[in-house]
Amino acid sequence: RTEPDIAYDLAVAYREIKQYQQAYDVLETAIGADKDNFTLQQAQLPIANLLGKYKEVVETGENLLKKNTDVNVINEMGQAYFYLKDYQRCISLFKTLEDLWVQNEGTLYFMTLSYRELKEYDQAAIYAEKTIDEGISDHTALYYTALGGIYESKNRFSDALEAYKRGLMFKNSNNIYYRLGLLYDLNLKQAKNAVTYYNLYLKNKPDSEKEKEQISYAKARITSLTHPKEVAIK
């Protein structure tokens, strides 16, 4: 297991079947026998990220970048910094990828979220649009959800409404239905539309355990908005 090529292939196989700890351990053993092997250390970074070893990814990545400016290393480090809540460093790293024209929807999405966390909403909106433009994918609805949330944070409710509805063009999303219900209910004060989207959220079978609070809230608001006098009497 200390032969670099064998260790690499074995780690890839473990990763394919989502046995991340085994993949990490195989590479750790091989790296211990060959501490200067860039390929093995680079291969370990995404697995370490999957295992939540974010500080290790940052430390290893910084050392690797001293030897070689590698796009994959920067990508993994950017993600690690995001999860460590060092959003400015995350943006800085992913900006280098953008400057090299090797950005992708994933790196742009992390930049979107980082700017949002820093409350730099104008930049967050720009990068949400860039993420969407980078390529239509299974995640497009998620990106529009993020964009809608950013617009809500800026009190640009009509823009948020448009973003959420554009997201629904790509995928029926519980999250978007619920957010539209809240938007119509709390910000736009359009009770009929709020009830429509709360009902769509409930009909889309949200997870009864994970979304217990949202389900209860949606049901309560439907009752309140459709029978306001009865609620008032109670």
N, C-alpha and C positions, 0 to 999 in steps of 0.2 A: 504493500500500500504506500510505500515511500517513493516508488518510481513515479516521477512527475506525470508522464503521459497516462499511466494506469490510474493514478489518483485523480487526475483531471476527468478522465472518461467515467470513472466510478461516481465522482461527485455529480457530474451531469446527469447520470442515470438516476441517482438518488433524488436530485432536484426535480426531474421529470415526474416522479411519482410522489412528489411533495414530502419527501422525508428529509426535511431541511437540516435537522440536527446531524443526521448521519453524513450528509453531504459536507457540512461544515467540519465535522470531526475528521473525515478523510483528508480534507485539504489542510487542516491544522497539523495533522501528523506529517504530511508531505512537506509543508512549509518549514516545520521544525527541522527536517533533514536537509532542506535547501532554502535557507533564509533569504537568499537574493533572487529567488525565482519570481519575476514580475508577473508572469502569466497565472501562476497559482494564487498569488495574493489578489490579483485583479478578479479572478474567478470567485474568490471567497467573499468579496465585498457585497454583491447582491444577496447572497445567502445570509450574510451577517445582518443586512438590512431586514430581511424577511424574519429573522429571529429577534429583531429589536435591539441589536447590538450597535446602536447608533454612534456612541462615542468611539467605539473601536473602528467603525467605518471611517470616521473623521480622522482619527489618528493615523491609521494605516494609509488612508488616501492622501493625507498631507505628505507623508514620506514618499509615496509613490510618485506624486507630482513633482517632487524635487529631481527625480530621475527622468521622468518622461511625462509630457503633457498629453494625457490620454482622455479621450472623450467619454469613454465608459466609466472611468474613475471619477471624473467630474460629475457625471450624471448620478452615480451612487452617493457621492458626497453631498450633492445638492439635496437629495431626498433625506439623507440623514440629518442635515442641518435643519430641514423643515420640521422633522419630527422632534428635534431637540428645541424647537421654537426659536431658533436663531434665523428669523425670516430674512433679515438683511443679508446675511451671508449666503443663504439659499438663493436669493435673487441675484447676488453678485456672481455666483458660480454659473447659474443658468444663463445669465446675460453673456458670459464668455462663449457659451455654446451658440447663442443667438448671433453673436458677432462673427462667429465662424461659419454661420449658415448651416449648423447641424442641430438646430432645435427640432423638437417634435411636439406632438400634442401633449404628451406627458410632462415635458419640462415646462411648457408654456402654462399648463394647468397648475403646476406647483407655484409658478410665479404669480398667477392669478390669486391663488389662495394666500400666498405670502403677503402680497400687497393688501389684500382684504384684511388680514390679521393686523397689519400695520396701520389700518384705517386710511390708506392711500387709495381711496375709492376710484379716482379718475384713472390711475394706472391699472388698478384691478380690472376695471371695465375694458380698458384697451387690450389687456392680455386675455381676458375672457373671449373677446372677439377674435383675437389672434388664434386662440386655442381652437375655436370653432372653425375658423378659416383654414387651419392646418389640415383638416381632413374630417369628413363626415364619417362617423364610426358608431359603434354600439354605445359609446359614452356621450354622444352629442347631447342627449336629453339632460345628462348630468351637468354638462358644461353650461347649458342654458339655465339650469336651475341655479348654478353659481352666479351667473350674470344677473339673473332676476333678483337674487338676494343682495347683490352689490347695489343694484339700482334702488332697492327698498331702503338700504342703509343711507342712501343719499336723498331719500324722500322723493325719488323720481318714480312715482307709482305707475304712471302710464307706460313708462319704459319697462318697468318690472313686469307689468301685465303682458306686454308684447313678448318679452323674453320667455316667460313661462309658457305662453301659448305656442310659441315657436318650438319649444322643447317637446310639447305634446304631439307635434307633427312627426317626431321621430320615434316616440315611445310613450305608451300609456304609463304614466308614472304616479304612484301613490303620493310620493313626496310633492310633485307639482300640483296634483289635485288639492292636497291639503294646504299648500302654500297659497294657491289661488283662493281657496275658501277664506283663509285668514286675511288675504289682501283685500278681497271684496268686503269682508266683514268689518275689519278694524280700521282700514285706511280709506277705502273708497265708499264705505257706508252704503253698499248696495246689497241689501238683505237677500233679495231674490236670487241674485247671482251667487252669493255666498252659500246659500242653502244648496243650490245646484251642485257646486263643487265639493261641498262637504259630503253630499250624498254620493257623488262619483267616487270620492275617496273611500267611503265605506263599502260601496258596491265592488270596488276593485280588490276586496279581500286583503286588507292590511294584516300584518302579523299580530295576532291577538296578544302575544306576550311582549314583543319588542316595542309595539306601538300602542300599548295599553292606554297611556295617558292621552295620546292624540285621538284615539278612538272615542274615549269618554268625553273629551272636550268637543269633538265634532258633533257627537250626539246631543250634548247639552246645548250647543249653539243652535243646532237645527230646531230644537224644541223652543228655545228662547226667541228665535227669529220668526218662527211660524206661528207661535201662540204667545206673543208678548204679554197680553193681558192676563192670561192664565198664570204665567210665571210671576207677574207682578203681584197677583192675588196671593200666591203661595208665600 
